[in-house]
Amino acid sequence: MGENNMVLLEGYEFECTNIVCREGTTAVTVRVSGDGTGARDLSGWILEIRPDDTQGADPAEMEKEEINIVSSEKRRDKGAWMPAVAQKPTYELMGDIGLSGVLFEERVGKTKDDPEIEFRVTFDKEMNPEAARVAFILDQTVFKSIEKIQIKPPAHTLSTRLWSTPIEKTFCLFLVIPAGYKPQGECKTNISITKRGVFMHHETKDDMDDADFTGTEKAAVTTKTNIKGCVKIIACVPLKSHQACGDDAYANACDCFEVDDTIGYTNETNRFEIRDIFICPKKRSLDLTLLNSHCGKSVYRLDGKYIIDCKRCK
């Protein structure tokens, strides 16, 4: 098969669609689908995986280089990623199948009408595996590929992501301060921001006007990604009073603000995801303004900014 990133085993196609190494982890994505010639549906399958620097090493050295699974996910027909069941196959679980890797326990249909499934597993080491075999068990018979998947992304997925961040957004909260108290100042204020129903919306060149994809720097990308939803912002302002003593006092305010911004441009196979971005308050952007006082109570307006930005990635 040579430099192919897909193998065919007993009526099932296994294709490596992406591999990402960053921040001490490696994520491998494999697409699995039936071609209509399989004997029956799969109940699970195995991907061989281990760091390339342990190839040919003795068992003692391989034990030192043990790889652990950080997370495993699945999605059908390019839908949303969902948790998947993945574990290391053991002798007690499957017997001696002559292959070390990751067992995915998920049904895969045998016909072309059944939806294809992508499996993504993240390991706790950065590695550069060159190739891997796949296997599954049907009717107590082990089917193991002779050919290997080339575990590396196609050349067109190697282009750099084009980020449109950081993005600065403004927000405004209102606080009612009880009689006899005053805020200690914006520098003492604590702000927390959480995502509420936030998701990524992807648009390709086929979905929209090509004007969004013009320019030399965008020649290698095909997908525009927007982040949509809302964020919940909570402010906690410490109060002081010359009359009260003892317990600390605080004024709290919260509100939700909509988000609809372009994160950047990528290939279709290397799209942005929620885990790629973070949202946080901007330091030294807060400002407290006294608006009105009535019956001893004061109303303050708290203005500030928060930032949508990318997490560090290679």
WOURPE-V522587 format. One record per pair of residues at least 24 apart in sequence whose ideal C-beta (glycine too) atoms are under 10 Angstrom apart, sorted by the first residue. I is the first residue (numbers start at 1). J is the second residue. Records with the same first field share a line. If there is no record, write none. Layout:
BEGIN
I=J ; J
END
This chain:
BEGIN
1=131 ; 145 ; 146 ; 147 ; 148 ; 149 ; 150
2=147 ; 150
3=131 ; 150 ; 152
4=131 ; 147 ; 148 ; 149 ; 150
5=30 ; 31 ; 131 ; 148 ; 149 ; 150 ; 151 ; 152 ; 153 ; 154
6=30 ; 31 ; 147 ; 149 ; 150
7=131 ; 132 ; 133 ; 134 ; 145 ; 146 ; 147 ; 148 ; 149 ; 150
8=35 ; 37 ; 145 ; 147
9=38 ; 45 ; 133 ; 134 ; 135 ; 136 ; 143 ; 144 ; 145 ; 146 ; 147
10=34 ; 35 ; 37 ; 38 ; 39 ; 42 ; 110 ; 136 ; 138 ; 141 ; 143 ; 144 ; 145
11=35 ; 36 ; 37 ; 38 ; 39 ; 40 ; 42 ; 110 ; 111 ; 143
12=37 ; 38 ; 41 ; 42 ; 45 ; 108 ; 109 ; 110 ; 134 ; 136 ; 143 ; 145
13=116
14=45 ; 47 ; 108 ; 119 ; 132 ; 133 ; 134 ; 135 ; 136 ; 145 ; 147 ; 149
15=116 ; 118 ; 149 ; 150
16=47 ; 129 ; 131 ; 132 ; 149 ; 150 ; 151 ; 152 ; 153 ; 154
17=118 ; 119 ; 120 ; 153 ; 154 ; 157 ; 269 ; 270
18=118 ; 120 ; 151 ; 152 ; 153 ; 154 ; 157 ; 267 ; 269 ; 270 ; 271
19=120 ; 127 ; 128 ; 129 ; 151 ; 152 ; 153 ; 157
20=120 ; 122 ; 126 ; 153 ; 157 ; 270 ; 313 ; 314
21=123 ; 125 ; 126 ; 127 ; 128 ; 313 ; 314
22=126 ; 311 ; 312 ; 313 ; 314
23=126 ; 311 ; 312 ; 313 ; 314
24=70 ; 123 ; 124 ; 125 ; 126
25=70 ; 71 ; 122 ; 123 ; 124 ; 125 ; 126 ; 127
26=51 ; 67 ; 70 ; 121 ; 122 ; 123 ; 124 ; 125 ; 126 ; 127 ; 128 ; 129 ; 151
27=70 ; 71 ; 73 ; 120 ; 121 ; 122 ; 123
28=102 ; 119 ; 120 ; 121 ; 122 ; 123 ; 127 ; 129 ; 132 ; 149 ; 151 ; 152
29=73 ; 75 ; 81 ; 118 ; 119 ; 120 ; 121 ; 122 ; 151 ; 153 ; 269 ; 270
30=102 ; 104 ; 117 ; 118 ; 119 ; 120 ; 121 ; 132 ; 134 ; 149 ; 151
31=75 ; 78 ; 116 ; 117 ; 118 ; 119
32=74 ; 104 ; 106 ; 108 ; 109 ; 116 ; 117 ; 118 ; 119 ; 134 ; 136
33=108 ; 109 ; 110 ; 111 ; 112 ; 114 ; 115 ; 116 ; 117 ; 118
34=108 ; 109 ; 110 ; 111 ; 112 ; 113 ; 114 ; 116
35=110 ; 111 ; 112
36=109 ; 110 ; 111 ; 112 ; 113 ; 114
37=110 ; 111 ; 112
38=108 ; 109 ; 110 ; 111 ; 114 ; 136 ; 138
39=110 ; 138 ; 139 ; 141 ; 143
40=109 ; 110 ; 138 ; 139
41=107 ; 108 ; 109 ; 110 ; 111 ; 114 ; 138
42=104 ; 106 ; 107 ; 108 ; 109 ; 110 ; 117 ; 136 ; 137 ; 138 ; 143
43=105 ; 106 ; 107 ; 108 ; 136 ; 137 ; 138
44=85 ; 86 ; 89 ; 94 ; 103 ; 104 ; 105 ; 106 ; 107 ; 108 ; 136 ; 137
45=101 ; 102 ; 103 ; 104 ; 105 ; 106 ; 108 ; 119 ; 134 ; 135 ; 136 ; 137 ; 143
46=86 ; 88 ; 89 ; 94 ; 97 ; 99 ; 100 ; 101 ; 102 ; 103 ; 104 ; 132 ; 133 ; 134 ; 135 ; 136 ; 137 ; 142 ; 144
47=86 ; 99 ; 101 ; 102 ; 103 ; 104 ; 119 ; 121 ; 129 ; 132 ; 133 ; 134 ; 135 ; 149 ; 151
48=98 ; 99 ; 100 ; 101 ; 102 ; 129 ; 131 ; 132 ; 133 ; 134 ; 135 ; 144 ; 145 ; 148 ; 149 ; 151
49=88 ; 99 ; 100 ; 101 ; 102 ; 121 ; 123 ; 127 ; 129 ; 132 ; 133 ; 151
50=100 ; 101 ; 123 ; 125 ; 127 ; 129 ; 132
51=123 ; 125 ; 126 ; 127 ; 128 ; 129
52=127 ; 128 ; 129 ; 130 ; 131 ; 151
53=127 ; 128
54=127
55=129 ; 130
62=100
65=125 ; 127
66=124 ; 125
67=100 ; 101 ; 102 ; 123 ; 124 ; 125 ; 127 ; 129
68=122 ; 123 ; 124 ; 125
69=102 ; 121 ; 122 ; 123 ; 124
70=121 ; 122 ; 123 ; 124 ; 125
71=120 ; 121 ; 122 ; 123 ; 124 ; 275
72=102 ; 104 ; 105 ; 106 ; 119 ; 120 ; 121 ; 122
73=118 ; 119 ; 120 ; 121 ; 122 ; 273
74=104 ; 106 ; 117 ; 118 ; 119 ; 120 ; 121
75=115 ; 116 ; 117 ; 118 ; 119 ; 120
76=106 ; 114 ; 115 ; 116 ; 117 ; 118
77=114 ; 115 ; 116 ; 117 ; 118
78=115 ; 116 ; 118 ; 202 ; 268 ; 271
79=115 ; 117 ; 118
80=199 ; 200
81=118 ; 120 ; 273 ; 274 ; 275
84=117 ; 118 ; 119 ; 120 ; 121
86=119 ; 120 ; 121 ; 122
89=135 ; 137
94=135 ; 137 ; 142
95=137 ; 140 ; 142
96=142
97=135 ; 136 ; 137 ; 142 ; 143 ; 144
98=133 ; 135 ; 142 ; 144
99=132 ; 133 ; 134 ; 135 ; 142 ; 144 ; 145
101=132 ; 133 ; 134 ; 135
102=132
103=135 ; 136 ; 137
104=136
108=136
126=314
127=151
128=152
153=267 ; 269 ; 270
154=267 ; 269
156=220 ; 221 ; 222 ; 267 ; 268 ; 269 ; 270
157=220 ; 266 ; 267 ; 268 ; 269 ; 270
158=220 ; 267 ; 270
159=219 ; 220 ; 221 ; 265 ; 266 ; 267 ; 270
160=217 ; 220 ; 221 ; 266 ; 270
161=221 ; 225 ; 263 ; 264 ; 265 ; 266 ; 267 ; 270 ; 271 ; 272 ; 276 ; 310 ; 313
162=215 ; 217 ; 218 ; 220 ; 221 ; 224 ; 225 ; 263 ; 264 ; 265 ; 266
163=225 ; 262 ; 263 ; 264 ; 265 ; 266 ; 272 ; 276 ; 277 ; 309 ; 310 ; 313
164=224 ; 225 ; 226 ; 261 ; 262 ; 263 ; 264 ; 265 ; 308 ; 310
165=227 ; 261 ; 262 ; 263 ; 264 ; 272 ; 276 ; 277 ; 278 ; 307 ; 308 ; 309 ; 310
166=277 ; 282 ; 307 ; 308 ; 309 ; 310
167=227 ; 259 ; 261 ; 262 ; 263 ; 277 ; 279 ; 306 ; 307 ; 308 ; 309
168=282 ; 285 ; 305 ; 306 ; 307 ; 308 ; 309
169=231 ; 233 ; 257 ; 258 ; 259 ; 261 ; 279 ; 282 ; 304 ; 305 ; 306 ; 307 ; 308
170=257 ; 282 ; 285 ; 303 ; 304 ; 305 ; 306
171=231 ; 233 ; 235 ; 255 ; 256 ; 257 ; 281 ; 285 ; 286 ; 302 ; 303 ; 304 ; 305 ; 306
172=233 ; 253 ; 255 ; 257 ; 287 ; 289 ; 301 ; 302 ; 303 ; 304
173=233 ; 234 ; 235 ; 237 ; 252 ; 253 ; 254 ; 255 ; 257 ; 286 ; 300 ; 301 ; 302 ; 303 ; 304
174=235 ; 253 ; 255 ; 291 ; 299 ; 300 ; 301 ; 302
175=235 ; 236 ; 237 ; 239 ; 250 ; 251 ; 252 ; 253 ; 288 ; 291 ; 298 ; 299 ; 300 ; 301 ; 302
176=251 ; 253 ; 294 ; 297 ; 298 ; 299 ; 300
177=237 ; 239 ; 241 ; 249 ; 251 ; 290 ; 293 ; 296 ; 297 ; 298 ; 299 ; 300
178=239 ; 241 ; 244 ; 249 ; 251 ; 296 ; 297 ; 298
179=241 ; 243 ; 293 ; 295 ; 296 ; 297 ; 298
180=239 ; 240 ; 241 ; 242 ; 243 ; 244 ; 249 ; 296 ; 297
181=238 ; 239 ; 240 ; 241 ; 242 ; 243 ; 244 ; 249 ; 250 ; 251 ; 296 ; 297 ; 298
182=239 ; 240 ; 241 ; 242 ; 288 ; 290 ; 298 ; 300
183=237 ; 238 ; 239 ; 240 ; 250 ; 251 ; 288 ; 290 ; 298 ; 300 ; 302
184=237 ; 238 ; 239 ; 240 ; 249 ; 250 ; 288
185=237 ; 238 ; 240 ; 286 ; 288
186=235 ; 237 ; 284 ; 285 ; 286 ; 287 ; 288 ; 289 ; 300 ; 302 ; 303 ; 304
187=284 ; 286 ; 288
188=236 ; 237 ; 238 ; 239 ; 240 ; 250 ; 286 ; 288
189=235 ; 236 ; 237 ; 238 ; 250 ; 251 ; 281 ; 286 ; 288 ; 302 ; 304
190=234 ; 235 ; 236 ; 237 ; 238 ; 250 ; 252 ; 281
191=233 ; 234 ; 235 ; 236 ; 237 ; 280 ; 281 ; 282 ; 283 ; 285 ; 286 ; 302 ; 304 ; 306
192=232 ; 233 ; 234 ; 235 ; 236 ; 254 ; 280 ; 281
193=231 ; 232 ; 233 ; 234 ; 257 ; 278 ; 279 ; 280 ; 281 ; 306 ; 307 ; 308
194=230 ; 231 ; 232 ; 233 ; 234 ; 256 ; 279
195=227 ; 229 ; 230 ; 231 ; 232 ; 259 ; 274 ; 277 ; 278 ; 279
196=229 ; 230 ; 231 ; 232 ; 256 ; 257 ; 258 ; 259
197=228 ; 229 ; 230 ; 231 ; 232 ; 256 ; 259
198=227 ; 228 ; 229 ; 230 ; 231 ; 259 ; 274 ; 277 ; 279 ; 308
199=226 ; 227 ; 228 ; 229 ; 259 ; 273 ; 274
200=225 ; 226 ; 227 ; 228 ; 229 ; 263 ; 271 ; 272 ; 273 ; 274 ; 276 ; 277
201=225 ; 226 ; 227 ; 228 ; 229 ; 260 ; 262 ; 263
202=226 ; 266 ; 268 ; 271 ; 272
203=262 ; 265
204=268 ; 271
205=268
212=262 ; 265
213=265
215=265
217=265
218=265
220=265 ; 266 ; 267
221=264 ; 265 ; 266 ; 267 ; 268 ; 270
222=265 ; 266 ; 267 ; 268 ; 269 ; 270 ; 271
223=264 ; 265 ; 266 ; 267 ; 268 ; 269 ; 270 ; 271 ; 272
224=262 ; 263 ; 264 ; 265 ; 266 ; 272
225=261 ; 262 ; 263 ; 264 ; 265 ; 266 ; 271 ; 272 ; 273 ; 276 ; 277
226=259 ; 260 ; 261 ; 262 ; 263 ; 264 ; 272
227=259 ; 260 ; 261 ; 262 ; 263 ; 264 ; 272 ; 274 ; 276 ; 277 ; 279 ; 308
228=258 ; 259 ; 260 ; 261
229=256 ; 258 ; 259 ; 260 ; 274
230=255 ; 256 ; 257 ; 258 ; 259 ; 260
231=255 ; 256 ; 257 ; 258 ; 259 ; 279 ; 306 ; 308
232=256 ; 257
233=257 ; 279 ; 281 ; 302 ; 304 ; 306
235=281 ; 286 ; 288 ; 302 ; 304
237=286 ; 288 ; 300 ; 302
251=298 ; 300 ; 302
253=300 ; 301 ; 302
257=306
259=306 ; 308
261=308
263=308 ; 309 ; 310
264=310
272=310
275=311
276=310 ; 311 ; 313
277=308 ; 309 ; 310 ; 311
278=307 ; 308 ; 309 ; 310 ; 311 ; 312
279=306 ; 307 ; 308 ; 309
280=306 ; 307 ; 308 ; 309
281=305 ; 306 ; 307
282=306 ; 307
283=307
END
